Amino acid sequence: MVDYFNELEHPRTVVRQYEWRGISNVIECLAGNLKNLTWLDWGCGNGGLVRYLRENNVAAVGFEEGGIVPLARAKGVVILDSSELDGPTPKLFSIITMIEVIEHEPDPLSLLRRVRNHLKPGGILFMTTGNAALHQDRFTDWGYVSPDIHVSYFDPHNLALALSKSGFEPEFPGYMEGWNNIIRFKLLKNIGWRKTNFLERLIPWKLASPWLDRKVGCSAHPIGRAV
């Protein structure tokens, strides 16, 4: 379901571009002018969001180790490894994003505390992950439950609790500008559409996405404000 190689080679034709645009819009709503921010995309995969942001003059870098990283770096994507990120003086950022990352982490509190160490006071952690609140009665029927790759599951309440225990003040901004494109990408990915096309552009996403979000609860999760 993750088309990393095609996204790396053809970023302007893949549906992932909607997610990149949406995340950028959400952070702009939360933090103001992106040109004034330093941004780290934690668990950046092939660095698509990083490349999108840098092409739009945002000071963004990624953090990832292994996988497709060498190919992404060969394309000029700026991706740090642990030694570059932590170093003698840990790098600090205004914004950290973790897009579909925390569900892969067996010790999410340790991860969140490490992330907190790289945020400036008042900085924002923005995450996306599945919302288990809507599936508690039939949890094992939820398509997101895939224990070989997803090992931590969250609803808004326990994600807020995890943030509180890790040096963050949880906030619940809810649905805002940008979520329409994040939801758009998620739906298209889940039905197997990898490239933008005429048919999906006919859908009134600004009307459809809030309805879809009420079904899946993506925007119900909190952000973390570094304290």
Secondary structure, 3 states (H helix, E strand, C coil): CCCHHHHHHCCCCECHHHHHHHHHHHHHHHHCCHHHCEEEEECCCCCHHHHHHHHCCCEEEEECCCCCHHHHHHCCCCEECHHHHHCCCCCCEEEEEEECCHHHCCCHHHHHHHHHCCEEEEEEEEEECCEHHHHCCCHHHCCCCCCCCCCCCECHHHHHHHHHCCCEEEECCCCCCCHHHHHHHHHHHHCCCCECCHHHHCCCHHHHHHHHHHHHCHHHCCEEEEC
